[in-house]
Amino acid sequence: MAEHAAAADVRQLARIASDDVIAGVLNRNGLATGNGDRWTRERITALRSYRKIPVFKPEPGGLDPWLNLSRATKLLGVAPKKLRLAAEAGEIEADQPLAGGPRVFERAELSKTAAQQLRKRARQNLKHPAVSHPDQQNLFSSTT
């Protein structure tokens, strides 16, 4: 049963992350394999293969249909906190397969009116910058 639940999480996470990252997210959330083992890249690969879940491959030109929080904020030009709060409030649609795990944004959702209004509000708010500091590190590199 644990692997069935993990398969749903892996299906969503595979839209934005490599098998190594997915294994780390599952382990940080305390999820184990059906045998009670920790997740590894190999176990994620086997699960994806068994469940016919496609591997994450960035699209040429960076036009991926699914984005993590970092890439979504760069596309919108807003700070990660603003987009995260908008997603938590249901203003912007996003999936978060695991509590504390990464959010998954659909690129098409970020071109809708609600996302554009969020961008406009962020740019009008002079007290708080619209984007993160360029030196801020990212958990998910754009090359994975």
CNS distance restraints for C-alpha pairs under 8 A (distance, minus, plus):
assign (resid   1 and name CA) (resid   5 and name CA) 6.48 0.50 0.50
assign (resid   1 and name CA) (resid  34 and name CA) 6.88 0.50 0.50
assign (resid   2 and name CA) (resid   6 and name CA) 6.09 0.50 0.50
assign (resid   2 and name CA) (resid  31 and name CA) 7.87 0.50 0.50
assign (resid   2 and name CA) (resid  32 and name CA) 7.23 0.50 0.50
assign (resid   2 and name CA) (resid  33 and name CA) 6.40 0.50 0.50
assign (resid   2 and name CA) (resid  34 and name CA) 5.34 0.50 0.50
assign (resid   3 and name CA) (resid   7 and name CA) 5.92 0.50 0.50
assign (resid   3 and name CA) (resid  33 and name CA) 5.82 0.50 0.50
assign (resid   3 and name CA) (resid  34 and name CA) 5.31 0.50 0.50
assign (resid   4 and name CA) (resid   8 and name CA) 6.82 0.50 0.50
assign (resid   5 and name CA) (resid   9 and name CA) 6.74 0.50 0.50
assign (resid   6 and name CA) (resid  10 and name CA) 5.98 0.50 0.50
assign (resid   6 and name CA) (resid  26 and name CA) 7.94 0.50 0.50
assign (resid   6 and name CA) (resid  31 and name CA) 7.80 0.50 0.50
assign (resid   6 and name CA) (resid  33 and name CA) 7.98 0.50 0.50
assign (resid   7 and name CA) (resid  11 and name CA) 5.98 0.50 0.50
assign (resid   7 and name CA) (resid  47 and name CA) 7.02 0.50 0.50
assign (resid   7 and name CA) (resid  48 and name CA) 7.58 0.50 0.50
assign (resid   7 and name CA) (resid  51 and name CA) 7.24 0.50 0.50
assign (resid   8 and name CA) (resid  12 and name CA) 6.58 0.50 0.50
assign (resid   8 and name CA) (resid  97 and name CA) 7.95 0.50 0.50
assign (resid   9 and name CA) (resid  13 and name CA) 6.11 0.50 0.50
assign (resid   9 and name CA) (resid  97 and name CA) 5.30 0.50 0.50
assign (resid   9 and name CA) (resid  98 and name CA) 7.05 0.50 0.50
assign (resid  10 and name CA) (resid  14 and name CA) 5.70 0.50 0.50
assign (resid  10 and name CA) (resid  22 and name CA) 6.84 0.50 0.50
assign (resid  10 and name CA) (resid  44 and name CA) 7.75 0.50 0.50
assign (resid  10 and name CA) (resid  48 and name CA) 7.56 0.50 0.50
assign (resid  11 and name CA) (resid  15 and name CA) 7.10 0.50 0.50
assign (resid  11 and name CA) (resid  48 and name CA) 7.79 0.50 0.50
assign (resid  11 and name CA) (resid  53 and name CA) 5.97 0.50 0.50
assign (resid  11 and name CA) (resid  54 and name CA) 7.98 0.50 0.50
assign (resid  12 and name CA) (resid  16 and name CA) 7.86 0.50 0.50
assign (resid  12 and name CA) (resid  95 and name CA) 7.92 0.50 0.50
assign (resid  12 and name CA) (resid  97 and name CA) 6.67 0.50 0.50
assign (resid  12 and name CA) (resid 104 and name CA) 7.46 0.50 0.50
assign (resid  13 and name CA) (resid  17 and name CA) 5.86 0.50 0.50
assign (resid  13 and name CA) (resid  22 and name CA) 6.48 0.50 0.50
assign (resid  13 and name CA) (resid  97 and name CA) 7.34 0.50 0.50
assign (resid  13 and name CA) (resid 102 and name CA) 7.90 0.50 0.50
assign (resid  13 and name CA) (resid 104 and name CA) 7.38 0.50 0.50
assign (resid  14 and name CA) (resid  18 and name CA) 6.59 0.50 0.50
assign (resid  14 and name CA) (resid  19 and name CA) 7.40 0.50 0.50
assign (resid  14 and name CA) (resid  22 and name CA) 7.33 0.50 0.50
assign (resid  14 and name CA) (resid  53 and name CA) 7.69 0.50 0.50
assign (resid  14 and name CA) (resid  54 and name CA) 7.18 0.50 0.50
assign (resid  14 and name CA) (resid  55 and name CA) 6.19 0.50 0.50
assign (resid  14 and name CA) (resid  56 and name CA) 5.22 0.50 0.50
assign (resid  15 and name CA) (resid  55 and name CA) 7.91 0.50 0.50
assign (resid  15 and name CA) (resid  56 and name CA) 5.72 0.50 0.50
assign (resid  15 and name CA) (resid  66 and name CA) 5.97 0.50 0.50
assign (resid  15 and name CA) (resid  67 and name CA) 7.78 0.50 0.50
assign (resid  15 and name CA) (resid 104 and name CA) 7.72 0.50 0.50
assign (resid  16 and name CA) (resid  56 and name CA) 6.38 0.50 0.50
assign (resid  16 and name CA) (resid  66 and name CA) 6.18 0.50 0.50
assign (resid  16 and name CA) (resid  67 and name CA) 5.89 0.50 0.50
assign (resid  16 and name CA) (resid  68 and name CA) 6.02 0.50 0.50
assign (resid  16 and name CA) (resid 104 and name CA) 7.00 0.50 0.50
assign (resid  17 and name CA) (resid  21 and name CA) 5.96 0.50 0.50
assign (resid  17 and name CA) (resid  22 and name CA) 6.34 0.50 0.50
assign (resid  17 and name CA) (resid  56 and name CA) 6.00 0.50 0.50
assign (resid  17 and name CA) (resid 140 and name CA) 7.59 0.50 0.50
assign (resid  17 and name CA) (resid 144 and name CA) 6.74 0.50 0.50
assign (resid  18 and name CA) (resid  22 and name CA) 6.26 0.50 0.50
assign (resid  18 and name CA) (resid  55 and name CA) 7.48 0.50 0.50
assign (resid  18 and name CA) (resid  56 and name CA) 5.78 0.50 0.50
assign (resid  18 and name CA) (resid 144 and name CA) 6.01 0.50 0.50
assign (resid  19 and name CA) (resid  23 and name CA) 6.10 0.50 0.50
assign (resid  19 and name CA) (resid  40 and name CA) 7.99 0.50 0.50
assign (resid  19 and name CA) (resid  41 and name CA) 5.09 0.50 0.50
assign (resid  19 and name CA) (resid  42 and name CA) 7.94 0.50 0.50
assign (resid  19 and name CA) (resid  44 and name CA) 5.87 0.50 0.50
assign (resid  19 and name CA) (resid  45 and name CA) 6.57 0.50 0.50
assign (resid  19 and name CA) (resid  55 and name CA) 7.86 0.50 0.50
assign (resid  19 and name CA) (resid  56 and name CA) 7.94 0.50 0.50
assign (resid  20 and name CA) (resid  24 and name CA) 6.36 0.50 0.50
assign (resid  20 and name CA) (resid  40 and name CA) 6.92 0.50 0.50
assign (resid  20 and name CA) (resid  41 and name CA) 4.88 0.50 0.50
assign (resid  21 and name CA) (resid  25 and name CA) 6.23 0.50 0.50
assign (resid  21 and name CA) (resid 140 and name CA) 7.98 0.50 0.50
assign (resid  22 and name CA) (resid  26 and name CA) 6.21 0.50 0.50
assign (resid  22 and name CA) (resid  41 and name CA) 7.86 0.50 0.50
assign (resid  22 and name CA) (resid  44 and name CA) 7.43 0.50 0.50
assign (resid  23 and name CA) (resid  27 and name CA) 6.12 0.50 0.50
assign (resid  23 and name CA) (resid  39 and name CA) 5.04 0.50 0.50
assign (resid  23 and name CA) (resid  40 and name CA) 5.32 0.50 0.50
assign (resid  23 and name CA) (resid  41 and name CA) 5.96 0.50 0.50
assign (resid  23 and name CA) (resid  44 and name CA) 6.50 0.50 0.50
assign (resid  24 and name CA) (resid  28 and name CA) 6.03 0.50 0.50
assign (resid  24 and name CA) (resid  39 and name CA) 7.40 0.50 0.50
assign (resid  24 and name CA) (resid  40 and name CA) 7.79 0.50 0.50
assign (resid  25 and name CA) (resid  29 and name CA) 6.25 0.50 0.50
assign (resid  25 and name CA) (resid 101 and name CA) 6.22 0.50 0.50
assign (resid  26 and name CA) (resid  30 and name CA) 6.49 0.50 0.50
assign (resid  26 and name CA) (resid  31 and name CA) 5.37 0.50 0.50
assign (resid  26 and name CA) (resid  32 and name CA) 7.53 0.50 0.50
assign (resid  26 and name CA) (resid  39 and name CA) 6.87 0.50 0.50
assign (resid  27 and name CA) (resid  31 and name CA) 5.57 0.50 0.50
assign (resid  27 and name CA) (resid  32 and name CA) 6.95 0.50 0.50
assign (resid  27 and name CA) (resid  38 and name CA) 6.31 0.50 0.50
assign (resid  27 and name CA) (resid  39 and name CA) 6.18 0.50 0.50
assign (resid  29 and name CA) (resid  98 and name CA) 7.34 0.50 0.50
assign (resid  29 and name CA) (resid  99 and name CA) 7.58 0.50 0.50
assign (resid  29 and name CA) (resid 100 and name CA) 7.42 0.50 0.50
assign (resid  29 and name CA) (resid 101 and name CA) 7.71 0.50 0.50
assign (resid  31 and name CA) (resid  38 and name CA) 7.57 0.50 0.50
assign (resid  32 and name CA) (resid  36 and name CA) 4.99 0.50 0.50
assign (resid  32 and name CA) (resid  37 and name CA) 5.34 0.50 0.50
assign (resid  32 and name CA) (resid  38 and name CA) 5.22 0.50 0.50
assign (resid  32 and name CA) (resid  39 and name CA) 6.43 0.50 0.50
assign (resid  33 and name CA) (resid  37 and name CA) 5.18 0.50 0.50
assign (resid  33 and name CA) (resid  38 and name CA) 6.37 0.50 0.50
assign (resid  33 and name CA) (resid  39 and name CA) 6.45 0.50 0.50
assign (resid  39 and name CA) (resid  43 and name CA) 5.98 0.50 0.50
assign (resid  39 and name CA) (resid  44 and name CA) 6.82 0.50 0.50
assign (resid  40 and name CA) (resid  44 and name CA) 6.26 0.50 0.50
assign (resid  41 and name CA) (resid  45 and name CA) 6.09 0.50 0.50
assign (resid  42 and name CA) (resid  46 and name CA) 6.13 0.50 0.50
assign (resid  43 and name CA) (resid  47 and name CA) 6.10 0.50 0.50
assign (resid  44 and name CA) (resid  48 and name CA) 6.03 0.50 0.50
assign (resid  45 and name CA) (resid  49 and name CA) 6.09 0.50 0.50
assign (resid  46 and name CA) (resid  50 and name CA) 6.08 0.50 0.50
assign (resid  47 and name CA) (resid  51 and name CA) 5.98 0.50 0.50
assign (resid  48 and name CA) (resid  52 and name CA) 5.56 0.50 0.50
assign (resid  48 and name CA) (resid  53 and name CA) 4.60 0.50 0.50
assign (resid  48 and name CA) (resid  54 and name CA) 6.83 0.50 0.50
assign (resid  48 and name CA) (resid  55 and name CA) 7.41 0.50 0.50
assign (resid  49 and name CA) (resid  53 and name CA) 6.34 0.50 0.50
assign (resid  49 and name CA) (resid  54 and name CA) 7.92 0.50 0.50
assign (resid  58 and name CA) (resid  62 and name CA) 6.60 0.50 0.50
assign (resid  58 and name CA) (resid  63 and name CA) 7.99 0.50 0.50
assign (resid  58 and name CA) (resid  64 and name CA) 6.19 0.50 0.50
assign (resid  58 and name CA) (resid 143 and name CA) 7.63 0.50 0.50
assign (resid  58 and name CA) (resid 144 and name CA) 7.55 0.50 0.50
assign (resid  59 and name CA) (resid  63 and name CA) 5.70 0.50 0.50
assign (resid  59 and name CA) (resid  64 and name CA) 5.17 0.50 0.50
assign (resid  64 and name CA) (resid 107 and name CA) 7.37 0.50 0.50
assign (resid  65 and name CA) (resid 106 and name CA) 5.88 0.50 0.50
assign (resid  65 and name CA) (resid 107 and name CA) 5.13 0.50 0.50
assign (resid  65 and name CA) (resid 108 and name CA) 7.31 0.50 0.50
assign (resid  66 and name CA) (resid 104 and name CA) 6.46 0.50 0.50
assign (resid  66 and name CA) (resid 105 and name CA) 5.59 0.50 0.50
assign (resid  66 and name CA) (resid 106 and name CA) 4.63 0.50 0.50
assign (resid  66 and name CA) (resid 107 and name CA) 5.69 0.50 0.50
assign (resid  67 and name CA) (resid  71 and name CA) 5.69 0.50 0.50
assign (resid  67 and name CA) (resid  72 and name CA) 5.60 0.50 0.50
assign (resid  67 and name CA) (resid 104 and name CA) 5.77 0.50 0.50
assign (resid  67 and name CA) (resid 105 and name CA) 5.06 0.50 0.50
assign (resid  67 and name CA) (resid 106 and name CA) 6.28 0.50 0.50
assign (resid  67 and name CA) (resid 107 and name CA) 6.61 0.50 0.50
assign (resid  68 and name CA) (resid  72 and name CA) 6.05 0.50 0.50
assign (resid  68 and name CA) (resid 102 and name CA) 6.65 0.50 0.50
assign (resid  68 and name CA) (resid 103 and name CA) 5.83 0.50 0.50
assign (resid  68 and name CA) (resid 104 and name CA) 5.14 0.50 0.50
assign (resid  68 and name CA) (resid 105 and name CA) 6.17 0.50 0.50
assign (resid  68 and name CA) (resid 140 and name CA) 7.86 0.50 0.50
assign (resid  69 and name CA) (resid  73 and name CA) 6.07 0.50 0.50
assign (resid  69 and name CA) (resid  80 and name CA) 6.58 0.50 0.50
assign (resid  69 and name CA) (resid  83 and name CA) 7.64 0.50 0.50
assign (resid  69 and name CA) (resid  84 and name CA) 7.46 0.50 0.50
assign (resid  69 and name CA) (resid 102 and name CA) 7.10 0.50 0.50
assign (resid  69 and name CA) (resid 103 and name CA) 5.96 0.50 0.50
assign (resid  69 and name CA) (resid 104 and name CA) 6.96 0.50 0.50
assign (resid  69 and name CA) (resid 105 and name CA) 7.16 0.50 0.50
assign (resid  70 and name CA) (resid  74 and name CA) 6.40 0.50 0.50
assign (resid  70 and name CA) (resid  80 and name CA) 6.61 0.50 0.50
assign (resid  70 and name CA) (resid 138 and name CA) 7.11 0.50 0.50
assign (resid  70 and name CA) (resid 140 and name CA) 7.67 0.50 0.50
assign (resid  71 and name CA) (resid  75 and name CA) 6.23 0.50 0.50
assign (resid  71 and name CA) (resid 142 and name CA) 7.71 0.50 0.50
assign (resid  72 and name CA) (resid  76 and name CA) 6.19 0.50 0.50
assign (resid  72 and name CA) (resid 105 and name CA) 6.81 0.50 0.50
assign (resid  72 and name CA) (resid 107 and name CA) 7.61 0.50 0.50
assign (resid  72 and name CA) (resid 110 and name CA) 7.60 0.50 0.50
assign (resid  73 and name CA) (resid  77 and name CA) 5.55 0.50 0.50
assign (resid  73 and name CA) (resid  78 and name CA) 5.24 0.50 0.50
assign (resid  73 and name CA) (resid  79 and name CA) 6.10 0.50 0.50
assign (resid  73 and name CA) (resid  80 and name CA) 5.71 0.50 0.50
assign (resid  73 and name CA) (resid  83 and name CA) 6.74 0.50 0.50
assign (resid  73 and name CA) (resid 131 and name CA) 7.61 0.50 0.50
assign (resid  74 and name CA) (resid  78 and name CA) 6.88 0.50 0.50
assign (resid  74 and name CA) (resid 131 and name CA) 7.77 0.50 0.50
assign (resid  76 and name CA) (resid 110 and name CA) 7.08 0.50 0.50
assign (resid  76 and name CA) (resid 115 and name CA) 7.56 0.50 0.50
assign (resid  76 and name CA) (resid 116 and name CA) 7.75 0.50 0.50
assign (resid  76 and name CA) (resid 119 and name CA) 6.34 0.50 0.50
assign (resid  77 and name CA) (resid 119 and name CA) 6.68 0.50 0.50
assign (resid  77 and name CA) (resid 130 and name CA) 6.57 0.50 0.50
assign (resid  77 and name CA) (resid 131 and name CA) 5.98 0.50 0.50
assign (resid  78 and name CA) (resid  82 and name CA) 6.60 0.50 0.50
assign (resid  78 and name CA) (resid  83 and name CA) 6.88 0.50 0.50
assign (resid  78 and name CA) (resid 119 and name CA) 6.12 0.50 0.50
assign (resid  78 and name CA) (resid 122 and name CA) 6.32 0.50 0.50
assign (resid  78 and name CA) (resid 123 and name CA) 7.91 0.50 0.50
assign (resid  78 and name CA) (resid 130 and name CA) 4.52 0.50 0.50
assign (resid  78 and name CA) (resid 131 and name CA) 4.71 0.50 0.50
assign (resid  78 and name CA) (resid 132 and name CA) 7.72 0.50 0.50
assign (resid  79 and name CA) (resid  83 and name CA) 6.64 0.50 0.50
assign (resid  79 and name CA) (resid 129 and name CA) 7.20 0.50 0.50
assign (resid  79 and name CA) (resid 130 and name CA) 5.13 0.50 0.50
assign (resid  79 and name CA) (resid 131 and name CA) 4.05 0.50 0.50
assign (resid  79 and name CA) (resid 132 and name CA) 5.24 0.50 0.50
assign (resid  80 and name CA) (resid  84 and name CA) 5.97 0.50 0.50
assign (resid  80 and name CA) (resid 131 and name CA) 7.39 0.50 0.50
assign (resid  80 and name CA) (resid 132 and name CA) 7.08 0.50 0.50
assign (resid  81 and name CA) (resid  85 and name CA) 5.99 0.50 0.50
assign (resid  82 and name CA) (resid  86 and name CA) 6.15 0.50 0.50
assign (resid  82 and name CA) (resid 122 and name CA) 7.71 0.50 0.50
assign (resid  83 and name CA) (resid  87 and name CA) 6.12 0.50 0.50
assign (resid  83 and name CA) (resid  92 and name CA) 7.71 0.50 0.50
assign (resid  83 and name CA) (resid 118 and name CA) 7.95 0.50 0.50
assign (resid  84 and name CA) (resid  88 and name CA) 6.15 0.50 0.50
assign (resid  85 and name CA) (resid  89 and name CA) 6.09 0.50 0.50
assign (resid  86 and name CA) (resid  90 and name CA) 6.26 0.50 0.50
assign (resid  86 and name CA) (resid  91 and name CA) 5.09 0.50 0.50
assign (resid  86 and name CA) (resid  92 and name CA) 5.61 0.50 0.50
assign (resid  86 and name CA) (resid 118 and name CA) 7.94 0.50 0.50
assign (resid  87 and name CA) (resid  91 and name CA) 5.77 0.50 0.50
assign (resid  87 and name CA) (resid  92 and name CA) 4.74 0.50 0.50
assign (resid  87 and name CA) (resid  93 and name CA) 5.95 0.50 0.50
assign (resid  87 and name CA) (resid  94 and name CA) 5.98 0.50 0.50
assign (resid  91 and name CA) (resid 114 and name CA) 6.64 0.50 0.50
assign (resid  92 and name CA) (resid 109 and name CA) 7.42 0.50 0.50
assign (resid  92 and name CA) (resid 110 and name CA) 7.77 0.50 0.50
assign (resid  92 and name CA) (resid 114 and name CA) 6.51 0.50 0.50
assign (resid  92 and name CA) (resid 115 and name CA) 6.40 0.50 0.50
assign (resid  93 and name CA) (resid 105 and name CA) 7.06 0.50 0.50
assign (resid  93 and name CA) (resid 109 and name CA) 6.77 0.50 0.50
assign (resid  94 and name CA) (resid 103 and name CA) 6.26 0.50 0.50
assign (resid  94 and name CA) (resid 104 and name CA) 5.53 0.50 0.50
assign (resid  94 and name CA) (resid 105 and name CA) 4.83 0.50 0.50
assign (resid  94 and name CA) (resid 106 and name CA) 7.14 0.50 0.50
assign (resid  95 and name CA) (resid 103 and name CA) 5.54 0.50 0.50
assign (resid  95 and name CA) (resid 104 and name CA) 5.01 0.50 0.50
assign (resid  95 and name CA) (resid 105 and name CA) 6.65 0.50 0.50
assign (resid  96 and name CA) (resid 101 and name CA) 6.51 0.50 0.50
assign (resid  96 and name CA) (resid 102 and name CA) 6.11 0.50 0.50
assign (resid  96 and name CA) (resid 103 and name CA) 4.48 0.50 0.50
assign (resid  96 and name CA) (resid 104 and name CA) 6.19 0.50 0.50
assign (resid  97 and name CA) (resid 101 and name CA) 6.93 0.50 0.50
assign (resid  97 and name CA) (resid 102 and name CA) 7.70 0.50 0.50
assign (resid  97 and name CA) (resid 103 and name CA) 7.42 0.50 0.50
assign (resid  98 and name CA) (resid 102 and name CA) 7.53 0.50 0.50
assign (resid 105 and name CA) (resid 109 and name CA) 7.18 0.50 0.50
assign (resid 105 and name CA) (resid 110 and name CA) 7.65 0.50 0.50
assign (resid 106 and name CA) (resid 110 and name CA) 6.86 0.50 0.50
assign (resid 107 and name CA) (resid 111 and name CA) 7.05 0.50 0.50
assign (resid 108 and name CA) (resid 112 and name CA) 7.04 0.50 0.50
assign (resid 109 and name CA) (resid 115 and name CA) 7.38 0.50 0.50
assign (resid 110 and name CA) (resid 114 and name CA) 8.00 0.50 0.50
assign (resid 110 and name CA) (resid 115 and name CA) 5.25 0.50 0.50
assign (resid 110 and name CA) (resid 116 and name CA) 7.41 0.50 0.50
assign (resid 111 and name CA) (resid 115 and name CA) 6.30 0.50 0.50
assign (resid 111 and name CA) (resid 116 and name CA) 6.63 0.50 0.50
assign (resid 112 and name CA) (resid 116 and name CA) 6.43 0.50 0.50
assign (resid 113 and name CA) (resid 117 and name CA) 6.07 0.50 0.50
assign (resid 114 and name CA) (resid 118 and name CA) 6.24 0.50 0.50
assign (resid 115 and name CA) (resid 119 and name CA) 6.30 0.50 0.50
assign (resid 116 and name CA) (resid 120 and name CA) 6.23 0.50 0.50
assign (resid 117 and name CA) (resid 121 and name CA) 6.13 0.50 0.50
assign (resid 118 and name CA) (resid 122 and name CA) 6.10 0.50 0.50
assign (resid 119 and name CA) (resid 123 and name CA) 6.27 0.50 0.50
assign (resid 120 and name CA) (resid 124 and name CA) 6.31 0.50 0.50
assign (resid 121 and name CA) (resid 125 and name CA) 6.33 0.50 0.50
assign (resid 122 and name CA) (resid 128 and name CA) 8.00 0.50 0.50
assign (resid 122 and name CA) (resid 129 and name CA) 7.56 0.50 0.50
assign (resid 122 and name CA) (resid 130 and name CA) 5.24 0.50 0.50
assign (resid 123 and name CA) (resid 129 and name CA) 7.72 0.50 0.50
assign (resid 123 and name CA) (resid 130 and name CA) 5.78 0.50 0.50
assign (resid 125 and name CA) (resid 129 and name CA) 7.40 0.50 0.50
assign (resid 125 and name CA) (resid 130 and name CA) 7.73 0.50 0.50
assign (resid 132 and name CA) (resid 136 and name CA) 6.92 0.50 0.50
assign (resid 140 and name CA) (resid 144 and name CA) 7.23 0.50 0.50
